[in-house]
């Protein structure tokens, strides 16, 4: 079923918060060719989400969306990912953690981060690109993120640093 056929695909999304709406926008852009903001407003409406063009414009800016050429010469929105070798600056990490991390805990060499639903991958991506040497890697679910801490490093100290970044 396509976005443009007028039927709801994902059911109603009553009163989505900003982060949930932006997550849905990213999904729509990833799975459909969205040429303009009006089309995106319409696609959100098909999903049961009411948003104005001004709101969508701000969301696209927050998401870092860009226009790219698609086959046929048209342009469509895309959300670029940071190249794996690019290190995210500390202020980006602090902003991502401040926006999305709601709880931090640890056990053994694992730090557990909790986020609102659908946001764990955003935090994981930022952390993977942070250059923090004590972090070996991350595994993201929907609202939970596991951070594997390097042997010889206390997970509690990494948890404290991540909690500080989140303002917790």
C-alpha positions as CSV (number, residue, x, y, z in Angstrom):
1,X,0.0,0.0,0.0
2,X,1.5,3.3,-0.9
3,X,1.3,6.6,1.0
4,X,-0.6,8.3,-1.7
5,X,-3.6,6.0,-1.9
6,X,-5.5,7.6,0.9
7,X,-5.6,4.7,3.3
8,X,-3.9,4.5,6.6
9,X,-0.9,2.2,6.8
10,X,0.2,2.5,10.4
11,X,-3.0,3.3,12.1
12,X,-3.7,6.5,14.0
13,X,-0.9,8.2,15.8
14,X,-2.8,10.4,18.3
15,X,-0.8,13.5,19.3
16,X,2.7,12.4,18.5
17,X,5.5,14.3,20.3
18,X,8.2,16.0,18.3
19,X,10.7,13.2,18.4
20,X,8.1,10.6,17.5
21,X,6.8,12.7,14.6
22,X,10.4,13.3,13.4
23,X,11.0,9.5,13.6
24,X,7.9,8.9,11.4
25,X,9.1,11.6,9.0
26,X,12.5,9.9,8.7
27,X,10.7,6.6,8.0
28,X,8.5,8.1,5.4
29,X,11.4,9.7,3.6
30,X,13.3,6.4,3.8
31,X,10.5,4.4,2.3
32,X,8.8,6.8,-0.1
33,X,9.9,9.4,-2.7
34,X,8.9,12.7,-1.0
35,X,9.4,15.6,-3.4
36,X,8.2,18.5,-1.3
37,X,6.8,19.6,2.1
38,X,3.2,19.5,1.0
39,X,3.6,15.8,0.0
40,X,5.1,15.1,3.4
41,X,2.2,16.8,5.2
42,X,-0.1,14.6,3.1
43,X,1.9,11.5,3.9
44,X,1.8,12.3,7.6
45,X,-2.0,12.8,7.3
46,X,-2.3,9.3,5.8
47,X,-0.6,8.0,8.9
48,X,-3.1,9.9,11.1
49,X,-0.7,12.7,12.0
50,X,-1.8,16.3,11.6
51,X,1.2,18.7,11.0
52,X,1.5,22.1,9.3
53,X,3.9,22.8,6.5
54,X,5.8,25.1,9.0
55,X,6.2,22.3,11.5
56,X,7.3,19.9,8.8
57,X,9.8,22.5,7.6
58,X,11.3,22.8,11.1
59,X,11.4,19.0,11.5
60,X,13.2,18.5,8.1
61,X,15.8,21.1,9.3
62,X,16.2,19.3,12.7
63,X,16.7,16.0,10.9
64,X,19.3,17.5,8.5
65,X,17.2,16.5,5.5
66,X,18.6,17.4,2.1
67,X,17.2,17.3,-1.4
68,X,18.8,14.7,-3.8
69,X,18.2,13.9,-7.4
70,X,16.3,10.7,-8.0
71,X,16.0,8.8,-11.3
72,X,13.9,10.8,-13.7
73,X,15.6,14.1,-12.7
74,X,13.2,15.0,-9.9
75,X,14.5,15.9,-6.4
76,X,13.4,14.2,-3.2
77,X,14.2,14.5,0.4
78,X,16.8,12.3,2.0
79,X,18.4,12.2,5.5
80,X,22.1,11.6,5.2
81,X,23.9,9.5,7.7
82,X,27.3,10.6,9.1
83,X,30.1,8.7,7.5
84,X,31.4,6.0,9.8
85,X,34.9,7.6,9.9
86,X,33.5,11.0,10.8
87,X,33.7,11.8,14.6
88,X,30.6,13.5,16.0
89,X,31.6,16.6,18.0
90,X,31.0,16.6,21.8
91,X,28.3,19.3,21.6
92,X,26.3,17.1,19.1
93,X,26.6,14.1,21.5
94,X,25.5,16.3,24.4
95,X,22.5,17.6,22.4
96,X,21.5,14.0,21.3
97,X,21.9,12.7,24.9
98,X,20.1,15.7,26.4
99,X,17.2,15.3,24.0
100,X,16.8,11.5,24.0
101,X,18.4,9.7,27.0
102,X,16.1,9.4,29.9
103,X,17.8,6.8,32.1
104,X,21.3,5.3,32.5
105,X,22.4,2.2,34.3
106,X,25.2,-0.4,34.2
107,X,26.0,-4.0,34.9
108,X,29.4,-5.7,34.3
109,X,30.9,-4.1,31.2
110,X,27.5,-3.0,29.8
111,X,25.9,0.4,30.1
112,X,22.2,0.5,29.5
113,X,20.6,3.6,28.1
114,X,16.8,4.2,27.9
115,X,15.2,6.5,25.4
116,X,11.6,7.4,24.3
117,X,10.2,4.7,21.9
118,X,11.9,4.7,18.5
119,X,14.9,6.8,19.5
120,X,17.6,4.3,20.6
121,X,19.1,4.1,17.2
122,X,19.7,7.9,17.1
123,X,21.6,7.8,20.4
124,X,23.5,4.7,19.2
125,X,24.6,6.3,16.0
126,X,25.8,9.4,17.8
127,X,27.7,7.4,20.4
128,X,29.2,5.1,17.8
129,X,30.7,8.2,16.1
130,X,31.7,9.9,19.3
131,X,35.3,8.7,19.4
132,X,35.0,7.6,23.1
133,X,37.6,4.9,23.2
134,X,36.1,3.2,26.2
135,X,33.0,2.3,24.1
136,X,33.6,-0.8,21.9
137,X,30.2,-0.6,20.3
138,X,26.4,-0.3,20.8
139,X,23.3,-2.4,20.2
140,X,20.1,-0.5,19.8
141,X,16.5,-1.7,20.2
142,X,13.4,0.5,20.1
143,X,13.9,2.3,23.4
144,X,16.9,0.6,24.9
145,X,20.5,0.8,24.0
146,X,23.3,-1.5,25.2
147,X,26.8,0.1,25.3
148,X,29.7,-2.4,25.5
149,X,32.5,-1.0,27.5
150,X,36.2,-2.0,26.9
151,X,37.7,-4.4,29.3
152,X,39.8,-2.6,31.9
153,X,37.4,0.4,31.9
154,X,34.8,0.6,34.7
155,X,31.4,0.6,33.2
156,X,30.2,2.8,36.1
157,X,32.6,5.6,35.1
158,X,31.4,5.4,31.5
159,X,27.8,5.4,32.7
160,X,28.5,8.5,34.8
161,X,30.0,10.3,31.8
162,X,27.0,9.4,29.7
163,X,24.5,10.4,32.4
164,X,26.4,13.8,32.6
165,X,26.0,14.2,28.8
166,X,22.3,13.6,29.2
167,X,22.0,16.0,32.1
168,X,20.8,13.3,34.5
